[in-house]
Amino acid sequence: MYFSIFLGVIVLFILMSSIKVLAEYERGVVFRLGRNIGAKGPGLIILIPFIDQMAKVGMRTITMDVPSQDVITKDNVTIKVNAVVYFRVIDSEKAIIDVEDYYFATSQLAQTTLRAILGQADMDTLLADRDTINQKLQVILDRQTEPWGIKVSVVEVKNIDLPPEMQRAMAREAEAERERRAKVISAEGELQRSEKLAQASNILAGSPSALQLAYLSSLQEIADGANNTIVFPMPLDFLTAFKGAH
């Protein structure tokens, strides 16, 4: 009786170890006596006990953080840069057979590539043209990981940490640029104002009646703006307009 129970347990264990179920996003690379017989899945997979071995691979997109790297830019500025890489396995057999640990290999390659590419650019390019840097990183990583059955879809540089002295220098430069723009705008305003005044002066000089109207308008504004009695000099030229009135 005990032997039958023991035998039943062994048979049940063998059956359980020979039947595998893979999800839609999983594949299983099956080795029979050490030889690759192909990728299986998704769904129900039946293995020959003690003969077949299966390595399971996830096919979903993986988000991998690239640790902060010390980079010396082309203009000799030392910065710390980290990034994020989005990739997925598109060939499960290559990912298992051609590289020992595809995640670790991709991580190490991303770190070295990040240092190499960012070291070829100057600081202004890194700060102003990050999209081009991201695209270049993605193309290089995708090409280098292709033999491993990996597809790198996106690479994003997340943070660029500048030295404190560089941050202070950039703050002073930005402040100087803002002051320069303010002065330019003020000078342009004064230029436009002087041009308008010159045009108005030319118009008034060529039209006595317009000058008289401007004079009366100024008197009206002064009278409306104060309650005190104001003595306002009247030019003789203004009176000549009324000589022919009688």
trRosetta pair geometry for C-beta under 8 A, 3 or more apart (Angstrom, degrees):
i j d omega theta_ij theta_ji phi_ij phi_ji
1 4 5.8 -54 -153 30 30 111
1 5 6.7 27 151 -15 64 103
2 5 5.6 -52 -150 36 37 111
2 6 6.2 38 151 -19 67 106
3 6 5.6 -54 -146 38 32 112
3 7 6.1 33 154 -19 66 107
4 7 5.7 -53 -144 38 30 111
4 8 6.2 33 154 -22 63 106
5 8 5.6 -54 -148 35 30 113
5 9 6.5 32 153 -21 64 103
6 9 5.8 -53 -151 32 31 111
6 10 6.6 31 151 -18 64 104
7 10 5.7 -53 -151 35 34 112
7 11 6.4 32 153 -17 66 105
8 11 5.7 -54 -147 37 32 110
8 12 6.2 32 154 -19 65 107
9 12 5.7 -54 -147 38 31 111
9 13 6.3 33 153 -21 64 106
10 13 5.7 -55 -149 35 30 112
10 14 6.4 30 153 -19 64 105
11 14 5.7 -54 -149 35 32 111
11 15 6.4 31 153 -19 65 106
12 15 5.7 -54 -148 37 31 111
12 16 6.3 30 155 -18 65 107
13 16 5.8 -56 -146 37 30 109
13 17 6.3 22 157 -14 64 110
14 17 5.9 -61 -146 41 28 106
14 18 6.2 20 157 -16 64 114
14 49 4.8 -19 -160 -89 94 161
15 18 5.9 -65 -145 39 28 107
15 19 6.3 8 163 -6 66 113
16 19 6.4 -68 -141 43 27 97
17 47 7.5 -76 135 72 68 118
17 49 6.0 79 90 -113 111 97
18 46 6.0 22 150 -164 91 68
18 47 4.9 -143 -149 68 61 73
18 48 6.8 19 -133 -117 114 10
18 49 4.9 -66 -70 -57 112 85
18 52 7.9 87 -133 54 78 118
19 44 7.0 -28 -163 -162 90 94
19 45 7.5 141 -161 79 42 55
19 46 5.9 -15 -102 -107 64 68
19 47 7.6 -146 -58 23 22 79
20 28 6.5 89 112 -77 147 165
20 44 7.5 140 81 -161 48 46
20 45 4.2 -21 69 65 98 105
20 46 7.8 -171 26 -76 73 24
20 47 6.5 44 -4 -13 112 112
20 54 6.3 -89 -7 54 169 163
21 43 7.1 -67 -147 166 68 27
21 44 5.7 -24 -102 -99 75 58
21 45 7.2 -175 -81 19 24 80
22 26 4.3 -137 -170 93 95 112
22 27 6.8 75 178 -103 151 19
22 28 5.5 -133 -72 -24 142 108
22 40 7.2 148 2 113 148 83
22 41 3.6 -31 76 -129 153 130
22 42 4.6 -134 104 -136 96 62
22 43 6.4 -6 56 35 85 31
22 45 6.1 48 -12 -15 108 120
22 56 7.0 -174 -113 -130 106 105
23 26 4.7 82 52 7 77 111
23 42 5.9 -53 117 -140 23 127
24 42 4.8 -82 -105 -19 33 174
25 42 7.5 43 10 -79 25 135
25 58 6.3 16 135 -157 98 75
25 59 5.1 -148 -174 56 65 90
25 60 4.8 18 -175 -48 136 96
26 41 5.8 -66 105 158 76 154
26 42 6.1 98 61 -104 73 94
26 56 5.8 -12 -170 -168 116 101
26 57 7.0 145 -158 75 64 46
26 58 6.0 -38 -101 -102 73 53
26 59 6.7 -165 -88 2 20 94
27 39 4.9 5 171 -178 121 117
27 40 7.0 146 -168 70 70 38
27 41 4.8 -177 -126 66 47 120
27 42 7.3 -80 -84 -63 56 65
27 56 7.5 154 82 -154 40 55
27 57 5.1 -21 65 62 89 98
27 59 6.0 73 -9 -48 103 116
27 92 4.1 -130 89 -46 135 165
28 39 6.7 145 75 -160 40 64
28 40 4.7 -28 68 64 97 91
28 41 5.0 105 10 -22 88 126
28 45 5.6 -16 48 -78 150 172
28 54 4.4 -4 -177 -171 116 120
28 55 7.0 148 -158 70 62 38
28 56 5.3 -28 -100 -98 79 65
28 57 7.4 171 -89 17 28 76
28 92 7.9 20 20 149 6 151
29 36 6.7 -33 177 -136 100 102
29 38 7.7 -138 -141 129 61 24
29 39 5.2 -35 -92 -99 66 75
29 40 7.8 166 -88 17 18 74
29 54 6.8 145 71 -157 43 61
29 55 4.7 -17 58 59 100 95
29 57 6.5 49 -15 -13 102 118
29 92 5.5 -163 -55 134 103 104
29 93 5.5 141 -117 -100 121 60
29 96 4.6 -146 36 32 161 160
29 97 7.4 -150 -179 -38 153 93
30 36 7.5 115 81 -153 52 54
30 37 5.1 -44 95 59 102 99
30 38 6.5 0 45 67 98 58
30 39 7.5 154 6 -113 79 23
30 40 5.5 39 -24 -6 120 119
30 45 7.5 -166 -71 -173 125 129
30 47 6.9 -164 -134 -108 117 99
30 52 5.6 -17 -168 -165 104 111
30 53 7.3 150 -156 79 54 41
30 54 5.1 -24 -99 -98 69 83
31 34 5.8 -3 170 -135 116 14
31 35 6.4 147 -159 64 73 26
31 36 5.8 -39 -101 -87 74 49
31 37 7.1 150 -117 6 22 84
31 52 7.0 145 77 -157 47 57
31 53 4.8 -17 61 63 100 93
31 54 7.5 -175 19 -80 72 33
31 55 7.4 46 -11 -9 108 98
32 35 5.7 -33 67 62 73 85
32 37 4.9 38 1 -28 113 131
32 48 7.1 52 -126 40 102 121
32 51 6.0 14 -151 148 78 92
32 52 5.2 -25 -96 -98 74 76
33 51 6.1 -28 -51 -164 80 80
36 93 6.5 89 -171 -146 143 110
36 97 6.3 -24 -67 -81 149 136
37 52 7.9 -60 28 -124 135 103
38 93 7.3 -54 -143 -81 38 129
39 57 7.9 -51 -134 35 118 125
39 92 4.7 109 -118 70 140 121
39 93 5.4 -113 -45 -51 109 92
40 45 4.9 103 128 -115 137 121
40 54 7.4 -62 44 -127 120 122
41 45 6.1 -39 -68 -56 84 123
45 54 6.9 93 130 -102 148 159
47 51 7.8 -177 166 70 83 77
47 52 3.9 -144 -163 85 95 131
47 53 7.7 88 -160 -72 141 15
47 54 6.1 -110 -82 -29 140 116
48 51 4.1 -21 104 58 114 120
48 52 4.6 109 44 -10 75 107
49 52 7.7 -24 -53 36 12 86
55 96 4.9 130 96 -135 144 140
57 89 5.6 -95 165 103 119 165
57 92 4.1 167 60 -139 150 105
57 95 5.7 109 -136 85 143 134
57 96 6.3 -108 -62 -52 127 107
58 62 7.6 104 98 -66 120 106
58 89 6.9 119 86 24 53 124
59 88 6.4 53 176 177 51 110
59 89 5.6 -97 -114 71 55 93
59 90 7.7 87 -148 -96 93 35
59 92 7.1 -60 -79 -67 97 108
60 88 6.3 -114 129 -125 22 116
61 86 5.6 7 -180 -175 116 95
61 87 7.1 159 -151 87 70 17
61 88 4.5 -66 -96 -61 52 115
61 153 7.0 -43 -127 22 120 138
62 86 7.3 164 78 -151 46 48
62 87 5.8 -23 57 70 94 69
62 88 6.2 148 4 -90 78 57
62 103 7.1 -107 161 -113 164 101
63 84 6.5 -10 -169 -175 88 111
63 85 7.8 151 -157 79 42 47
63 86 5.9 -15 -101 -101 65 76
64 84 7.0 153 80 -161 47 61
64 85 4.7 -21 65 63 101 95
64 86 7.7 178 22 -80 76 29
64 87 6.9 -14 8 25 120 101
64 103 7.2 179 -98 -159 132 86
64 106 6.7 134 24 110 174 115
64 107 6.0 -130 178 -89 136 89
64 110 7.1 153 108 8 127 164
65 82 7.1 1 -178 174 89 116
65 83 7.9 157 -161 89 50 43
65 84 5.7 -32 -105 -105 55 78
66 69 7.2 -30 146 -24 105 113
66 82 5.8 171 88 -165 78 67
66 83 4.2 7 45 61 128 83
66 84 6.7 -149 9 -79 85 25
66 85 6.1 77 -41 -15 106 104
66 107 7.1 173 -107 -151 69 71
66 110 4.9 -122 -98 128 122 121
66 111 5.8 173 -160 -79 102 69
66 114 6.0 131 157 -36 152 154
67 82 6.3 -74 166 -120 21 105
67 111 6.9 5 49 -102 86 119
68 80 4.9 16 180 176 114 107
68 81 6.8 150 -150 74 65 24
68 82 4.3 -53 -84 -61 62 104
68 159 7.7 -36 -104 76 102 111
68 161 7.4 8 -148 13 128 128
69 80 7.0 158 72 -154 34 59
69 81 5.5 -30 58 65 87 79
69 82 7.0 139 5 -86 73 53
69 111 5.9 159 -82 -157 130 82
69 114 5.4 134 28 102 156 123
69 115 5.2 -120 161 -69 139 93
70 78 6.6 -9 -169 -167 93 97
70 79 7.8 157 -151 83 49 37
70 80 6.0 -30 -93 -98 55 72
70 115 7.7 25 78 -115 51 113
71 78 7.4 156 82 -152 43 50
71 79 5.4 -24 65 66 93 84
71 80 7.4 147 18 -105 82 21
71 81 5.3 -1 5 12 133 118
71 114 7.4 -98 -75 136 129 84
71 115 5.4 -162 -100 -130 90 66
71 118 4.6 -12 -164 101 155 125
71 119 5.7 -138 -165 -67 92 78
72 76 6.4 -7 -177 -132 101 44
72 77 7.2 155 -155 70 55 34
72 78 5.5 -24 -98 -94 73 69
72 119 5.9 37 71 -125 65 98
73 76 6.9 -73 72 3 72 13
73 77 4.6 -1 35 51 118 87
73 78 7.9 -146 6 -71 79 22
73 79 6.5 41 -32 6 107 115
73 118 6.8 -69 -99 153 75 81
73 119 6.5 -152 -115 -131 28 41
73 121 6.4 -57 -150 90 95 60
73 122 5.6 91 157 -140 119 34
73 123 5.2 115 101 -59 172 70
73 126 6.6 -97 -112 -19 131 137
74 119 7.0 116 -59 164 63 47
74 120 6.1 28 -67 177 111 25
74 121 5.8 -132 -8 114 117 11
74 122 4.5 -72 62 -70 108 67
75 122 4.3 54 -16 -137 111 99
75 123 5.8 -77 52 -3 123 93
77 122 7.9 79 16 -165 115 64
77 123 4.9 22 36 -64 153 124
77 162 7.6 -23 167 -138 123 88
77 163 7.4 -140 -169 10 86 111
77 166 6.2 82 -152 -100 120 147
78 163 6.4 61 73 -45 87 121
79 118 7.9 -104 69 155 119 132
79 123 7.5 138 -41 -112 137 95
79 126 7.6 172 48 114 166 166
79 160 5.7 -4 173 -171 137 85
79 161 6.2 153 -170 73 77 56
79 162 5.9 -31 -115 -99 100 51
79 163 7.4 -109 -92 -23 59 76
80 159 7.8 -4 107 112 86 99
80 160 7.7 151 79 -159 51 40
80 161 4.1 -9 59 54 100 115
81 114 6.5 -161 103 166 118 117
81 118 5.9 -167 29 -114 166 175
81 157 6.1 -34 -171 -153 112 108
81 159 7.0 -178 -140 90 46 58
81 160 5.4 -3 -101 -107 88 69
81 161 7.4 -155 -68 21 42 75
82 157 7.8 131 87 -158 37 60
82 158 5.3 -30 93 52 86 112
82 159 5.5 19 43 47 94 93
83 110 7.1 -140 80 168 122 113
83 114 5.7 -160 7 -109 137 136
83 137 7.3 -105 -159 161 162 165
83 155 6.2 13 169 -177 131 86
83 156 6.2 166 -160 87 82 46
83 157 4.9 -48 -99 -105 98 47
83 158 5.8 170 -111 -2 32 84
84 155 7.6 172 86 -151 48 46
84 156 5.2 -6 55 59 91 97
84 158 5.9 71 -13 -49 96 116
85 106 7.1 -163 113 153 149 110
85 110 5.1 -95 -40 -117 151 149
85 141 6.8 -118 -136 163 129 167
85 152 6.4 -46 -171 -142 105 107
85 154 7.4 167 -154 91 41 60
85 155 5.3 -5 -109 -108 76 80
86 152 7.4 116 81 -162 52 60
86 153 5.1 -53 103 63 102 98
86 154 4.2 23 40 51 118 96
86 155 7.6 -146 25 -67 71 41
87 106 6.2 -133 57 -166 159 153
87 141 7.8 -108 -77 139 131 122
87 145 7.0 -19 -149 110 148 163
87 150 5.5 16 172 -179 128 103
87 151 6.2 167 -157 85 77 47
87 152 4.4 -35 -96 -101 108 60
87 153 6.5 168 -99 8 44 76
88 150 7.5 160 83 -153 28 64
88 151 5.7 -16 61 59 76 96
88 153 7.2 21 8 -17 95 117
89 92 5.8 71 146 -88 128 62
89 95 4.7 -15 -136 -59 122 159
89 102 6.9 80 -92 107 108 160
89 149 5.8 29 -159 124 79 102
89 150 6.2 -45 -102 -100 54 62
89 151 7.8 136 -129 17 8 83
90 149 5.8 -151 64 179 65 73
90 150 7.2 130 16 -131 86 12
90 151 4.7 58 -22 -19 126 118
91 94 4.2 36 108 21 118 114
91 95 6.4 156 90 -19 65 88
91 149 3.0 -119 65 -131 92 112
92 95 5.5 -57 -145 38 34 115
92 96 6.4 22 160 -12 67 109
92 149 6.7 -152 -35 150 13 154
93 96 6.2 -66 -151 41 28 101
93 97 5.7 -3 167 4 69 120
93 149 6.9 151 63 -72 56 156
94 97 6.3 -67 -123 51 25 92
94 98 4.7 -12 -165 12 70 127
94 99 7.7 38 153 6 70 92
94 147 6.9 -153 -172 159 130 46
94 148 5.7 154 140 -179 104 27
94 149 3.2 148 71 -35 114 114
95 98 7.4 -14 -64 45 12 91
95 99 6.8 -43 -154 48 40 104
95 102 4.6 -36 -157 -42 87 156
95 148 5.9 67 -102 161 57 80
95 149 4.4 -96 -42 72 80 124
95 150 6.7 106 -96 -59 100 79
98 147 6.1 -137 155 146 150 85
98 148 5.5 -155 92 -114 115 56
98 149 7.1 135 38 -8 126 98
99 102 5.0 100 88 -83 129 72
99 105 5.1 -76 -176 0 134 163
99 148 4.5 2 -11 -125 137 114
100 104 7.9 -34 90 59 91 120
100 105 7.4 129 52 -46 74 119
101 104 4.1 29 109 26 121 113
101 105 6.1 152 85 -18 65 88
102 105 5.6 -55 -139 41 31 113
102 106 6.1 32 161 -21 66 107
102 145 8.0 91 -164 -157 96 107
102 148 5.3 150 -124 165 105 129
102 149 7.5 -58 -116 64 150 91
102 150 6.1 170 -175 -64 121 121
103 106 6.0 -57 -148 36 26 108
103 107 6.4 27 153 -20 62 108
104 107 5.6 -55 -149 36 32 114
104 108 6.4 28 157 -16 66 105
105 108 6.0 -56 -148 38 30 107
105 109 6.2 27 155 -16 64 110
105 145 7.8 140 116 -117 104 95
105 148 6.7 178 95 -102 142 162
106 109 5.7 -57 -144 41 30 111
106 110 6.2 35 155 -24 65 106
106 141 7.6 69 -156 -170 86 110
106 145 5.8 37 -107 -109 95 137
106 148 7.6 -146 -63 82 94 154
106 150 6.1 -172 -86 -156 127 167
106 152 7.7 168 -152 -79 119 109
107 110 5.8 -54 -147 32 28 112
107 111 6.7 28 155 -19 62 104
108 111 5.9 -53 -152 32 33 111
108 112 6.6 23 157 -10 66 106
109 112 6.1 -58 -146 41 32 104
109 113 6.0 29 158 -17 67 113
109 141 6.5 129 124 -129 111 85
109 144 5.9 -172 -172 114 140 135
109 145 6.7 164 83 -67 159 97
110 113 5.9 -59 -141 42 27 109
110 114 6.1 34 158 -26 63 107
110 141 6.1 29 -96 -114 76 134
110 155 7.5 -172 -139 -124 107 119
111 114 5.8 -53 -148 31 27 113
111 115 6.8 21 157 -13 61 104
112 115 6.0 -56 -152 37 33 107
112 116 6.2 29 154 -19 67 111
113 116 5.6 -58 -143 39 32 111
113 117 6.0 21 165 -13 70 110
113 137 6.2 122 133 -143 116 82
113 140 5.5 168 -153 110 131 128
113 141 5.8 -175 69 -72 171 88
113 144 7.5 -162 -73 23 136 153
114 117 6.5 -60 -139 40 23 101
114 118 6.1 9 169 -4 62 116
114 137 6.7 31 -94 -127 66 129
114 157 7.8 140 -141 -100 108 94
115 118 6.5 -66 -139 46 22 100
115 119 5.9 25 162 -25 61 116
116 119 6.0 -62 -150 33 22 112
116 120 7.1 20 154 -21 58 106
117 120 6.0 -59 -161 27 34 111
117 121 7.4 15 151 -9 64 107
117 133 6.7 134 138 -156 119 85
117 136 5.9 161 -155 115 137 118
117 137 5.7 -155 52 -82 167 82
117 140 6.9 -168 -67 18 131 156
118 121 6.0 -64 -153 38 42 104
118 126 6.4 54 -148 -104 94 124
118 133 6.9 50 -92 -155 77 131
118 157 7.8 118 -83 -107 124 139
121 125 4.3 -119 -175 88 110 131
121 126 5.4 133 111 -56 125 84
121 133 6.6 -68 -13 -94 164 115
122 125 5.2 95 58 10 71 105
122 126 7.3 -136 100 -7 37 91
123 126 5.7 -57 -151 34 34 111
123 127 6.4 20 159 -10 68 110
123 162 8.0 68 -148 -112 124 114
123 166 7.7 -136 -141 -163 156 136
124 127 6.1 -64 -147 42 30 104
124 128 5.7 0 167 4 69 120
125 128 6.4 -69 -128 50 23 92
125 129 5.2 -39 -165 41 66 114
125 132 8.0 -68 -179 69 97 126
125 133 7.6 124 141 -56 93 113
126 129 7.6 -43 -77 56 9 72
126 130 6.9 45 -180 -87 47 76
126 133 6.5 46 -123 -55 62 157
126 157 7.9 -104 -164 136 90 167
126 160 6.1 138 145 -120 120 157
127 130 7.3 -21 -161 -50 14 98
127 160 6.9 -133 -87 76 75 156
129 132 4.6 -9 159 25 104 118
129 133 6.6 117 112 -20 77 91
130 133 5.4 -56 -152 38 42 114
130 134 6.2 45 151 -23 72 103
130 157 5.7 -125 -159 57 108 121
131 134 5.7 -52 -148 35 32 113
131 135 6.4 32 154 -19 64 105
132 135 5.7 -54 -148 36 32 111
132 136 6.4 32 154 -19 65 106
133 136 5.8 -56 -148 36 30 111
133 137 6.4 31 154 -19 65 106
133 157 6.1 -2 107 -12 124 138
134 137 5.8 -57 -149 37 30 111
134 138 6.3 30 154 -21 65 107
134 154 7.8 -7 173 -171 114 70
134 155 5.5 -179 -161 91 72 78
134 156 5.6 9 -127 -107 128 45
134 157 6.0 -126 -77 1 88 87
135 138 5.7 -55 -148 35 31 112
135 139 6.4 30 156 -19 66 105
136 139 5.9 -53 -148 34 31 109
136 140 6.5 25 158 -14 65 109
137 140 6.1 -61 -148 39 29 107
137 141 6.1 21 161 -12 67 112
137 155 4.2 -118 107 106 114 150
137 157 7.5 132 -3 -48 156 93
138 141 6.1 -60 -142 42 26 105
138 142 6.0 25 161 -20 64 113
138 152 5.9 -168 -154 124 68 109
138 153 7.5 -33 -152 133 119 19
138 154 6.4 -39 -106 -138 129 23
138 155 4.3 -164 -70 15 76 104
139 142 6.0 -59 -145 37 24 110
139 143 6.4 21 158 -17 62 109
140 143 6.0 -59 -150 37 28 108
140 144 6.3 16 158 -11 65 112
141 144 6.0 -63 -143 42 30 105
141 145 6.0 10 166 -4 68 115
141 152 4.4 -5 111 31 107 176
141 155 6.1 120 21 -60 143 140
142 145 6.4 -65 -137 46 24 97
142 146 6.5 49 157 -53 60 95
142 151 6.7 19 -138 -157 96 50
142 152 4.1 -130 -78 52 74 99
142 153 7.9 95 -91 -63 119 27
143 146 5.9 -33 -154 -7 29 120
144 147 8.0 -51 173 19 37 96
145 148 5.2 -58 -169 41 68 113
145 150 3.8 -55 152 74 117 122
145 151 7.7 -157 101 -62 113 14
145 152 5.8 99 44 -28 137 108
146 149 7.9 56 -176 -64 37 16
146 150 7.0 -108 -81 60 25 67
146 151 7.7 51 -102 -89 69 56
152 155 6.6 15 166 -47 119 101
157 160 6.8 28 155 -54 119 96
162 166 4.4 -115 171 90 113 123
162 167 5.1 142 93 -58 118 83
162 170 7.3 15 132 0 169 139
163 166 4.6 90 60 7 83 106
163 167 7.1 -148 94 -8 42 86
164 167 5.5 -54 -149 34 35 113
164 168 6.5 33 155 -17 67 103
165 168 5.7 -51 -149 36 35 110
165 169 6.3 36 152 -20 66 105
166 169 5.6 -52 -145 37 34 112
166 170 6.3 32 156 -17 66 106
167 170 5.9 -55 -146 38 29 108
167 171 6.3 32 153 -22 63 105
168 171 5.6 -53 -148 34 32 113
168 172 6.5 31 154 -17 65 103
169 172 5.9 -54 -150 36 32 109
169 173 6.3 32 151 -19 65 107
170 173 5.5 -52 -145 38 34 114
170 174 6.2 36 155 -20 66 104
171 174 5.8 -53 -146 36 30 110
171 175 6.4 30 154 -19 64 106
172 175 5.7 -54 -147 37 32 111
172 176 6.3 32 154 -18 65 106
173 176 5.8 -54 -148 37 31 111
173 177 6.4 32 153 -20 64 106
174 177 5.6 -54 -149 36 32 113
174 178 6.5 33 153 -19 65 103
175 178 5.7 -52 -150 34 33 111
175 179 6.5 32 152 -17 65 105
176 179 5.7 -54 -148 38 33 111
176 180 6.3 37 152 -23 65 105
177 180 5.6 -50 -147 34 33 114
177 181 6.5 32 155 -18 64 104
178 181 5.8 -54 -148 37 32 109
178 182 6.4 34 153 -20 65 106
179 182 5.6 -54 -147 35 32 113
179 183 6.4 31 155 -17 65 105
180 183 5.9 -58 -151 37 30 109
180 184 6.3 30 152 -20 65 107
181 184 5.6 -53 -146 36 33 112
181 185 6.3 32 155 -18 66 105
182 185 5.8 -54 -147 37 30 109
182 186 6.3 30 153 -18 64 107
183 186 5.6 -54 -144 38 32 112
183 187 6.2 32 156 -19 66 106
184 187 5.8 -55 -146 37 29 110
184 188 6.3 30 154 -18 64 106
185 188 5.7 -54 -147 37 31 111
185 189 6.4 35 152 -21 63 105
186 189 5.6 -54 -151 34 32 114
186 190 6.5 31 153 -17 65 104
187 190 5.7 -52 -148 36 34 110
187 191 6.3 37 152 -21 65 104
188 191 5.5 -51 -148 35 33 114
188 192 6.4 32 155 -16 65 104
189 192 5.9 -56 -148 38 31 108
189 193 6.2 32 153 -20 65 108
190 193 5.5 -54 -145 37 32 114
190 194 6.2 30 157 -18 67 104
191 194 6.0 -55 -146 37 29 106
191 195 6.4 29 154 -19 63 106
192 195 5.6 -54 -148 36 32 112
192 196 6.4 31 154 -17 65 105
193 196 5.9 -56 -150 37 30 109
193 197 6.3 29 153 -18 65 107
194 197 5.6 -53 -145 38 34 112
194 198 6.2 37 154 -22 66 104
195 198 5.7 -53 -147 35 31 111
195 199 6.5 31 153 -18 63 105
196 199 5.6 -53 -149 36 33 112
196 200 6.3 32 153 -17 66 105
197 200 5.7 -53 -145 39 32 110
197 201 6.2 36 153 -22 65 106
198 201 5.6 -52 -145 35 31 113
198 202 6.4 32 155 -19 63 104
199 202 5.8 -54 -150 35 31 111
199 203 6.5 30 153 -19 64 105
200 203 5.7 -55 -149 36 33 111
200 204 6.3 28 156 -15 68 107
201 204 5.9 -56 -144 40 30 106
201 205 6.1 30 157 -20 65 109
202 205 5.8 -54 -142 37 29 111
202 206 6.4 14 162 -8 63 112
203 206 6.2 -71 -152 43 26 101
203 207 6.2 -21 166 20 65 115
203 210 6.1 -80 142 124 92 161
204 207 6.6 -82 -135 57 25 82
204 210 5.5 -132 -112 107 57 107
204 211 4.6 98 -170 -84 92 83
204 214 6.1 -32 -112 7 124 153
205 211 7.7 77 -75 -68 26 124
207 210 3.8 53 100 11 119 114
207 211 6.7 166 95 -15 65 81
208 211 5.5 -55 -151 35 36 114
208 212 6.4 38 152 -21 68 102
208 237 7.1 -129 -140 163 111 109
208 240 8.0 -62 -174 81 148 111
208 241 6.7 -180 139 -78 119 110
209 212 5.6 -50 -149 33 35 112
209 213 6.5 35 152 -17 65 103
209 241 7.2 122 -95 -123 68 136
210 213 5.7 -52 -148 37 34 111
210 214 6.4 36 152 -19 65 104
211 214 5.7 -54 -149 36 32 112
211 215 6.4 36 150 -24 64 105
211 237 7.7 -16 110 118 140 125
212 215 5.5 -53 -150 32 33 115
212 216 6.5 30 154 -15 66 104
212 238 5.8 131 -113 -135 91 83
212 241 5.8 6 -80 -24 155 163
213 216 5.8 -54 -147 38 33 109
213 217 6.2 36 153 -22 65 106
214 217 5.6 -53 -147 35 31 114
214 218 6.5 34 153 -21 64 102
215 218 5.9 -54 -154 32 30 110
215 219 6.7 30 149 -17 63 104
215 235 7.7 -111 -119 25 150 108
215 238 6.1 -102 92 -105 169 130
216 219 5.6 -51 -150 34 37 113
216 220 6.4 38 152 -21 67 104
217 220 5.6 -52 -149 34 33 113
217 221 6.5 33 153 -19 65 104
218 221 5.8 -53 -149 35 33 111
218 222 6.5 30 154 -17 65 106
219 222 5.9 -58 -150 38 31 108
219 223 6.2 29 155 -19 66 109
219 232 6.1 172 -110 88 96 171
220 223 5.8 -57 -146 37 30 110
220 224 6.3 25 158 -15 65 109
221 224 6.0 -58 -145 39 29 107
221 225 6.1 19 160 -16 64 117
222 225 6.0 -66 -144 40 27 107
222 226 6.7 -27 175 24 65 108
222 230 5.9 -97 146 75 124 170
222 232 7.0 131 76 -77 158 136
223 226 7.5 -92 -144 52 20 74
223 230 7.3 -133 -85 34 63 126
226 230 6.8 89 79 -45 130 122
234 238 5.6 -100 179 59 89 140
234 239 7.1 84 138 -47 116 97
235 238 5.0 107 70 -9 79 101
235 239 8.0 -150 104 -4 52 82
236 239 5.7 -53 -160 30 48 110
236 240 7.0 57 146 -31 70 96
237 240 5.7 -42 -157 15 42 117
238 241 6.5 -46 -179 12 42 111
239 242 6.0 -62 -167 36 54 104
239 243 7.4 78 139 -51 73 84
240 243 5.6 -19 -158 -16 50 118
242 245 4.7 -27 -166 -9 68 131
